[in-house]
Amino acid sequence: MISNTLSVVLILNILFAIAIIFLERKKPSATLAWLMLLLLIPNIGFIVYLLFGRNLSRKKIFEIKPEEANSINTFLENQKLQLQNNSLKFNDPSIENYKDMVYMHLTHSESIFTQNNNIEIFTDGNDKFEALIKSIQNAKDHIHMVYFIIKNDSLGRKIVNELTKKAKEGVEIRFLYDAIGSHSLPRSFFKDLKAAGGQTIAFFPIVIPFLNLKINYRNHRKIAVIDGVEGFIGGFNIGDEYLSLNKKMGYWRDTHIKIKGDAVHMLQTRFLLDWRSAHNKKLEIKPKYFPKITSNGNSGVQIISSGPDSEWEQIKYGYIKMINSAKENIYIQTPYFVPDESILHALKLASLSGVDVKVMIPNKPDHMFVYWASSSYASELLKAGAKCYIYDKGFIHAKTIVVDGKIASVGTANMDVRSFKLNFEVNAFIYDSVISNEFKSIFEKDMNDCTEVTQEMYNNRHLIIKFKESISRLLSPIL
């Protein structure tokens, strides 16, 4: 009897392995990681695979109508021609060296390049949410927000209360949240907002508890658009811990930006497409959502989105392009440093070529396996001459990269495989030496709250730590 059972388990495991190898056509590293999981926990491993490992259909889940696409394509083609015939003038002359990157995002991500943007940087949650609440209070027509996490705590309730007040004034309110990221919300959380006329909806909702085949594909974006003229994008979710009120995590160091300029229209487009994908009633894109914006800014910006619905990894390609363009320095802040081979090799090559590569990661884990994998990958960069810093003041959740003090990226995408392939993400790629140098200065200031990891320190780590890193490294393609 036992022999027959074992035979059945073996046959099922072989069938499951065949399905992974031949039907899903994953990258070899991810395939090997899943096969190892099947070997270690037969059958149960396949259930885990069904929940977390299956590829999302390449069918487009974000609907854009032909007439809308035609309007965007006109802008894109005009800018491509300007770049090809060198007629596009850059506000910052140093950005002329990055026109190939602008072109890549135009063709690869269909992202319009705008240069009239004013950018304000926030590195503290209190400052960011004070600015967001002020913008909400000043809203006249509509407020569109998408957040991976909103919590039922004092900050979460404050934000919803402010939205409810505006809804009662007749302002259109739409709030999209991720069903998994915000899984702890009570059903009554948005009750007053809905009663006031506001609309809320979950992204990829949980229909059957404990059985969500889209559990691995989450909307990790954090966007707020106010009246189509102001936009917020970055790493802060909505909850008390992002105000540094969680004793376990301590000070929460993150990065968010507020944009005023035509790049807000691209944030608006991103929100409207996300809302359409989650809402049965398709939202009509009205001219009022794209008003003329008066801005005294001169920062170049492209808003880049990526997700598992696309065969391209748009944000990752942007990171690689930035890294390969570096001549002097690359500064990276990320809570999870689990790069694939393309990113890792690009950083190694930059460092070996004499570029000053610095990576800053947390000292406190919020996801244990990812934490140990991050430590392992960071140590590999040390061998190539890069420098790694451990942030000791609290938890660093910022997702930023700045190159040569000229170009920068900030948004929701971590430097890890999950952000590149599984999550729906959005980043602002910024072409402005003034703003980029501000990001560089912020990094250098944060270094005062860090411990630099030396090769000697890493070589002397405990055997148990080495074991944790090895296991986490093997699982990194599926973390």
C-alpha positions as CSV (number, residue, x, y, z in Angstrom):
1,M,0.0,0.0,0.0
2,I,2.8,2.4,1.0
3,S,4.7,1.4,-2.1
4,N,1.7,2.2,-4.3
5,T,1.2,5.6,-2.7
6,L,4.9,6.5,-3.2
7,S,4.6,5.5,-6.8
8,V,1.6,7.7,-7.3
9,V,3.4,10.6,-5.6
10,L,6.5,10.0,-7.8
11,I,4.4,10.0,-11.0
12,L,2.5,13.1,-10.0
13,N,5.8,14.9,-9.3
14,I,7.2,13.9,-12.7
15,L,4.0,15.2,-14.4
16,F,4.2,18.4,-12.4
17,A,7.9,18.9,-13.4
18,I,7.1,18.3,-17.0
19,A,4.3,20.9,-16.8
20,I,6.8,23.5,-15.3
21,I,9.6,22.8,-17.8
22,F,7.6,22.4,-21.1
23,L,4.4,24.4,-20.6
24,E,5.4,27.4,-18.6
25,R,8.8,28.0,-20.3
26,K,10.3,29.8,-17.4
27,K,13.9,31.0,-17.2
28,P,16.3,28.1,-16.3
29,S,17.1,29.6,-12.9
30,A,13.4,29.9,-11.9
31,T,12.6,26.4,-13.3
32,L,15.4,24.8,-11.2
33,A,14.2,26.6,-8.1
34,W,10.6,25.3,-8.5
35,L,11.9,21.8,-9.3
36,M,13.9,21.9,-6.1
37,L,10.8,22.9,-4.2
38,L,8.9,20.0,-5.8
39,L,11.6,17.6,-4.7
40,L,11.7,18.8,-1.1
41,I,8.0,18.9,-0.6
42,P,6.3,16.6,-3.2
43,N,2.7,17.5,-4.2
44,I,2.5,20.3,-1.6
45,G,5.1,22.0,-3.7
46,F,2.8,21.9,-6.7
47,I,0.0,23.5,-4.7
48,V,2.4,26.3,-3.8
49,Y,3.4,26.5,-7.5
50,L,-0.3,26.9,-8.5
51,L,-0.7,29.7,-6.1
52,F,2.6,31.5,-6.7
53,G,4.4,30.2,-9.8
54,R,2.1,30.2,-12.8
55,N,2.7,32.7,-15.5
56,L,0.0,35.4,-16.0
57,S,-1.5,35.3,-19.5
58,R,0.2,37.6,-21.9
59,K,-3.2,38.9,-22.9
60,K,-3.4,42.6,-22.2
61,I,-5.4,43.2,-19.1
62,F,-5.2,47.0,-19.4
63,E,-7.7,48.2,-22.1
64,I,-6.9,51.3,-24.2
65,K,-9.4,52.3,-26.9
66,P,-8.2,52.8,-30.5
67,E,-8.9,56.5,-30.5
68,E,-7.0,56.9,-27.3
69,A,-4.0,54.9,-28.6
70,N,-4.0,57.0,-31.8
71,S,-3.7,60.2,-29.8
72,I,-0.8,58.8,-27.7
73,N,0.9,57.3,-30.8
74,T,0.9,60.7,-32.5
75,F,2.9,62.2,-29.6
76,L,5.2,59.2,-29.5
77,E,6.0,59.3,-33.3
78,N,6.6,63.1,-33.2
79,Q,9.1,62.7,-30.4
80,K,10.8,59.7,-32.1
81,L,11.3,61.9,-35.2
82,Q,12.7,64.8,-33.2
83,L,15.2,62.5,-31.5
84,Q,16.2,60.9,-34.8
85,N,16.8,64.2,-36.5
86,N,18.3,65.8,-33.4
87,S,15.7,68.6,-33.3
88,L,14.5,67.8,-29.7
89,K,16.0,70.5,-27.4
90,F,16.8,69.5,-23.8
91,N,16.3,71.9,-21.0
92,D,19.4,70.5,-19.3
93,P,22.1,70.3,-22.0
94,S,23.8,67.4,-20.2
95,I,20.8,65.2,-20.9
96,E,21.7,65.2,-24.6
97,N,23.9,62.2,-23.7
98,Y,20.9,60.2,-22.6
99,K,18.7,60.7,-25.7
100,D,19.1,57.0,-26.6
101,M,17.5,56.1,-23.2
102,V,14.6,58.5,-23.8
103,Y,14.2,56.9,-27.3
104,M,14.2,53.4,-25.7
105,H,11.4,54.3,-23.3
106,L,9.5,55.9,-26.2
107,T,9.6,52.8,-28.3
108,H,9.8,50.1,-25.6
109,S,7.4,51.6,-23.0
110,E,5.3,54.0,-25.0
111,S,6.2,56.7,-22.5
112,I,6.0,60.3,-23.6
113,F,8.9,62.5,-22.6
114,T,8.0,65.8,-20.8
115,Q,10.3,68.6,-19.7
116,N,8.1,71.1,-17.8
117,N,8.0,69.2,-14.5
118,N,8.5,70.5,-11.0
119,I,9.7,67.8,-8.6
120,E,9.6,67.8,-4.8
121,I,11.3,65.0,-3.0
122,F,10.1,63.5,0.3
123,T,12.2,61.1,2.4
124,D,10.1,61.2,5.6
125,G,6.5,59.9,5.8
126,N,5.3,62.8,7.9
127,D,6.3,65.3,5.3
128,K,4.9,63.2,2.4
129,F,1.5,62.6,3.9
130,E,1.2,66.2,5.1
131,A,1.7,67.2,1.5
132,L,-0.7,64.6,0.2
133,I,-3.4,65.5,2.6
134,K,-3.0,69.2,1.7
135,S,-3.4,68.4,-2.0
136,I,-6.5,66.3,-1.2
137,Q,-8.0,69.1,0.8
138,N,-7.4,71.5,-2.1
139,A,-8.9,69.2,-4.8
140,K,-11.6,70.7,-6.9
141,D,-12.7,68.0,-9.4
142,H,-11.2,64.6,-8.8
143,I,-8.8,62.5,-6.8
144,H,-7.4,59.2,-8.2
145,M,-5.4,57.0,-5.9
146,V,-3.9,53.5,-6.2
147,Y,-1.9,52.0,-3.2
148,F,-0.6,48.5,-2.7
149,I,-1.3,48.8,1.1
150,I,-3.7,50.9,3.0
151,K,-4.1,49.9,6.7
152,N,-7.0,50.3,9.1
153,D,-5.0,52.5,11.5
154,S,-4.9,56.2,12.4
155,L,-3.2,57.3,9.1
156,G,-5.4,55.0,6.9
157,R,-8.5,56.3,8.6
158,K,-7.3,59.9,8.3
159,I,-6.7,59.6,4.6
160,V,-10.2,58.0,4.0
161,N,-11.9,60.6,6.2
162,E,-10.3,63.4,4.1
163,L,-11.4,61.7,0.9
164,T,-14.9,61.3,2.4
165,K,-15.1,65.0,3.1
166,K,-14.2,65.8,-0.5
167,A,-16.7,63.3,-1.9
168,K,-19.4,65.1,0.1
169,E,-18.3,68.3,-1.6
170,G,-18.9,66.7,-5.0
171,V,-15.3,65.8,-5.9
172,E,-14.9,62.5,-7.8
173,I,-13.0,60.0,-5.6
174,R,-11.6,56.7,-6.9
175,F,-9.4,54.5,-4.7
176,L,-7.9,51.3,-6.0
177,Y,-6.1,49.0,-3.5
178,D,-4.4,45.6,-3.8
179,A,-6.5,42.8,-2.5
180,I,-3.4,41.0,-1.0
181,G,-1.5,44.0,0.1
182,S,-4.5,45.3,2.0
183,H,-6.0,41.9,2.9
184,S,-6.5,42.9,6.6
185,L,-9.0,45.7,5.8
186,P,-12.5,45.2,7.4
187,R,-15.4,45.3,4.9
188,S,-16.7,48.4,6.5
189,F,-13.5,50.4,6.1
190,F,-14.7,52.4,3.0
191,K,-18.3,52.4,4.1
192,D,-18.6,56.2,4.7
193,L,-16.6,57.1,1.6
194,K,-18.9,55.0,-0.6
195,A,-22.0,56.5,1.1
196,A,-20.6,59.9,0.2
197,G,-20.3,58.9,-3.5
198,G,-16.7,57.8,-3.5
199,Q,-15.7,54.6,-5.4
200,T,-13.3,51.9,-4.2
201,I,-12.3,48.6,-5.7
202,A,-9.7,45.9,-5.0
203,F,-7.2,44.7,-7.6
204,F,-7.3,41.0,-8.4
205,P,-9.7,40.3,-5.5
206,I,-9.8,37.1,-3.5
207,V,-13.0,35.3,-4.6
208,I,-12.4,32.1,-2.8
209,P,-10.4,32.4,0.5
210,F,-7.0,30.7,0.5
211,L,-7.3,29.9,-3.3
212,N,-6.3,32.9,-5.4
213,L,-4.5,31.8,-8.6
214,K,-3.4,35.4,-9.1
215,I,-1.9,35.7,-5.6
216,N,1.6,36.2,-7.0
217,Y,0.7,39.1,-9.3
218,R,0.0,42.2,-7.3
219,N,-0.5,45.8,-8.0
220,H,2.5,47.3,-6.2
221,R,2.0,50.8,-7.4
222,K,1.6,53.9,-5.2
223,I,0.1,56.7,-7.2
224,A,-2.1,59.7,-6.3
225,V,-3.3,62.2,-8.9
226,I,-5.1,65.4,-7.9
227,D,-7.3,67.2,-10.4
228,G,-4.9,65.9,-13.2
229,V,-2.3,68.6,-12.3
230,E,-0.5,67.1,-9.3
231,G,0.9,63.6,-8.9
232,F,2.6,61.6,-6.2
233,I,4.7,58.5,-6.9
234,G,7.1,56.5,-4.8
235,G,7.6,53.9,-2.1
236,F,5.3,55.0,0.8
237,N,2.2,52.9,1.4
238,I,-0.6,54.2,3.7
239,G,-0.2,53.1,7.3
240,D,1.2,54.2,10.7
241,E,4.4,52.3,10.2
242,Y,5.2,54.6,7.3
243,L,5.2,57.4,9.8
244,S,7.8,55.5,11.8
245,L,5.3,54.5,14.5
246,N,6.1,50.8,14.3
247,K,8.5,50.0,17.1
248,K,9.8,46.8,15.5
249,M,10.8,48.6,12.2
250,G,11.8,51.9,13.8
251,Y,12.4,54.9,11.6
252,W,10.9,54.3,8.2
253,R,13.2,55.7,5.5
254,D,11.5,55.9,2.1
255,T,11.4,58.1,-1.0
256,H,8.4,59.7,-2.7
257,I,8.1,62.6,-5.1
258,K,5.4,65.1,-6.0
259,I,5.2,66.1,-9.6
260,K,3.6,69.1,-11.1
261,G,3.9,69.2,-14.9
262,D,2.8,67.2,-18.0
263,A,4.3,64.0,-16.5
264,V,1.2,64.0,-14.3
265,H,-0.8,63.1,-17.4
266,M,1.1,59.9,-17.7
267,L,0.5,59.1,-14.1
268,Q,-3.2,59.8,-14.8
269,T,-3.2,57.4,-17.7
270,R,-1.6,54.7,-15.6
271,F,-4.3,55.1,-13.0
272,L,-7.1,55.1,-15.5
273,L,-5.9,51.9,-17.1
274,D,-5.5,50.2,-13.7
275,W,-9.0,51.3,-12.7
276,R,-10.5,50.0,-15.9
277,S,-8.8,46.6,-15.4
278,A,-10.4,46.2,-12.0
279,H,-13.8,47.8,-12.5
280,N,-16.6,46.2,-14.5
281,K,-17.9,49.6,-15.6
282,K,-15.3,50.9,-18.0
283,L,-14.2,54.4,-17.1
284,E,-14.4,56.9,-19.9
285,I,-11.2,59.0,-20.3
286,K,-12.5,62.6,-20.3
287,P,-10.6,65.8,-21.3
288,K,-11.1,67.1,-17.7
289,Y,-8.7,64.4,-16.5
290,F,-6.0,65.9,-18.7
291,P,-6.2,69.7,-18.1
292,K,-3.6,72.1,-19.3
293,I,-0.9,72.3,-16.6
294,T,0.9,75.5,-15.7
295,S,4.3,74.7,-14.3
296,N,7.5,76.6,-13.9
297,G,9.5,73.3,-13.7
298,N,12.1,72.2,-16.3
299,S,12.8,68.6,-15.2
300,G,12.6,65.9,-17.9
301,V,10.5,62.9,-16.8
302,Q,9.2,59.6,-18.3
303,I,6.7,57.5,-16.4
304,I,7.5,53.8,-17.0
305,S,5.2,50.9,-16.0
306,S,5.9,47.2,-16.1
307,G,4.1,44.0,-15.1
308,P,3.6,40.3,-15.8
309,D,1.1,41.1,-18.6
310,S,4.0,42.2,-20.8
311,E,6.8,40.1,-22.3
312,W,9.1,43.1,-21.7
313,E,10.6,44.1,-18.4
314,Q,10.4,47.8,-19.0
315,I,11.7,49.1,-15.6
316,K,14.5,46.6,-15.5
317,Y,15.6,47.6,-19.0
318,G,15.6,51.2,-17.8
319,Y,17.8,50.3,-14.8
320,I,20.3,48.4,-17.1
321,K,20.4,51.3,-19.5
322,M,21.2,53.7,-16.6
323,I,23.9,51.4,-15.2
324,N,25.5,50.9,-18.6
325,S,25.6,54.7,-19.1
326,A,27.5,55.4,-15.9
327,K,30.9,57.0,-16.1
328,E,31.5,58.1,-12.5
329,N,29.1,56.7,-10.0
330,I,25.9,54.6,-9.4
331,Y,24.0,55.0,-6.1
332,I,21.3,52.5,-5.4
333,Q,18.9,52.3,-2.4
334,T,16.6,49.3,-2.2
335,P,14.9,47.2,0.5
336,Y,15.3,44.0,-1.5
337,F,18.5,43.4,-3.5
338,V,17.8,40.2,-5.4
339,P,18.9,41.1,-9.0
340,D,18.8,38.7,-11.9
341,E,22.0,37.9,-13.8
342,S,21.6,40.8,-16.2
343,I,21.5,43.5,-13.4
344,L,24.2,41.8,-11.4
345,H,26.5,41.5,-14.3
346,A,25.9,45.1,-15.4
347,L,26.8,46.3,-11.8
348,K,29.9,44.1,-11.7
349,L,31.0,45.4,-15.1
350,A,30.5,49.0,-14.0
351,S,32.5,48.5,-10.8
352,L,35.3,46.7,-12.6
353,S,35.4,49.6,-15.1
354,G,36.2,52.0,-12.3
355,V,32.6,53.3,-11.7
356,D,31.9,54.0,-8.0
357,V,29.0,51.6,-7.3
358,K,27.3,51.9,-4.0
359,V,24.3,49.9,-2.8
360,M,22.3,50.6,0.4
361,I,20.1,47.9,1.9
362,P,18.3,47.5,5.3
363,N,19.7,46.1,8.5
364,K,16.3,44.9,9.5
365,P,14.4,42.2,7.6
366,D,10.7,42.4,6.9
367,H,10.9,39.3,4.6
368,M,13.5,36.9,6.0
369,F,14.4,34.9,2.9
370,V,14.7,38.1,0.8
371,Y,16.9,39.7,3.5
372,W,19.4,36.8,3.4
373,A,19.4,36.7,-0.4
374,S,20.0,40.4,-0.5
375,S,23.0,40.0,1.8
376,S,24.4,37.2,-0.5
377,Y,24.1,39.3,-3.7
378,A,25.5,42.4,-2.1
379,S,28.6,40.5,-1.0
380,E,29.1,39.3,-4.6
381,L,29.4,43.0,-5.6
382,L,32.1,43.5,-3.0
383,K,34.4,41.1,-4.9
384,A,34.0,43.4,-8.0
385,G,35.0,46.5,-6.0
386,A,31.6,47.8,-5.3
387,K,30.6,49.1,-1.8
388,C,27.7,48.0,0.3
389,Y,26.1,49.9,3.1
390,I,23.7,48.6,5.8
391,Y,21.2,51.2,6.9
392,D,21.1,51.1,10.8
393,K,18.8,53.9,11.7
394,G,15.6,51.9,10.9
395,F,14.2,50.3,7.8
396,I,15.1,51.7,4.4
397,H,12.3,51.1,1.9
398,A,13.4,53.6,-0.8
399,K,13.6,52.4,-4.4
400,T,16.0,54.8,-6.0
401,I,18.9,54.8,-8.4
402,V,21.0,57.8,-9.4
403,V,23.8,57.8,-12.0
404,D,26.5,60.4,-12.3
405,G,24.3,63.0,-10.6
406,K,22.5,63.5,-14.0
407,I,19.7,60.9,-14.2
408,A,17.7,59.2,-11.6
409,S,14.8,56.8,-11.1
410,V,12.3,56.6,-8.2
411,G,9.1,54.7,-7.8
412,T,7.7,51.4,-6.6
413,A,10.1,48.8,-8.2
414,N,12.6,47.1,-6.0
415,M,15.9,45.8,-7.3
416,D,14.6,42.3,-7.4
417,V,13.1,39.6,-9.6
418,R,9.6,40.0,-8.2
419,S,9.4,43.7,-9.2
420,F,10.9,42.9,-12.6
421,K,8.6,40.0,-13.5
422,L,5.7,39.5,-11.1
423,N,4.4,42.8,-9.7
424,F,2.7,45.6,-11.5
425,E,5.1,48.6,-10.9
426,V,5.6,52.2,-11.9
427,N,8.7,54.4,-11.8
428,A,9.5,58.0,-12.7
429,F,12.8,58.2,-14.8
430,I,14.1,61.7,-14.2
431,Y,16.5,63.6,-16.5
432,D,17.7,66.6,-14.6
433,S,21.2,67.2,-13.0
434,V,19.8,69.4,-10.3
435,I,17.2,66.9,-9.0
436,S,19.6,64.0,-9.6
437,N,22.3,65.7,-7.5
438,E,19.7,66.2,-4.8
439,F,19.1,62.4,-4.8
440,K,22.9,61.9,-4.7
441,S,23.2,64.2,-1.7
442,I,20.4,62.3,0.1
443,F,22.2,59.0,-0.4
444,E,25.4,60.5,0.9
445,K,23.6,61.9,4.0
446,D,22.0,58.5,4.6
447,M,25.6,57.0,4.6
448,N,26.0,58.6,8.0
449,D,23.4,56.2,9.4
450,C,25.0,53.1,7.8
451,T,27.6,50.5,8.4
452,E,29.8,49.8,5.4
453,V,30.2,46.1,4.8
454,T,33.8,45.1,4.2
455,Q,35.0,41.8,2.6
456,E,36.6,40.9,5.9
457,M,33.4,41.4,7.8
458,Y,31.5,39.2,5.3
459,N,34.2,36.5,5.3
460,N,33.9,36.3,9.1
461,R,30.1,35.8,9.3
462,H,28.7,32.9,11.3
463,L,28.2,29.5,9.7
464,I,24.5,29.7,10.3
465,I,24.3,32.9,8.4
466,K,26.2,31.3,5.5
467,F,23.6,28.5,5.5
468,K,20.7,30.9,5.5
469,E,22.2,32.9,2.6
470,S,22.9,29.7,0.6
471,I,19.3,28.5,0.9
472,S,17.8,32.0,0.2
473,R,20.1,32.4,-2.8
474,L,18.8,29.1,-4.3
475,L,15.2,30.2,-3.9
476,S,15.9,33.8,-5.1
477,P,14.4,33.3,-8.6
478,I,11.0,32.6,-7.0
479,L,11.1,34.9,-4.0
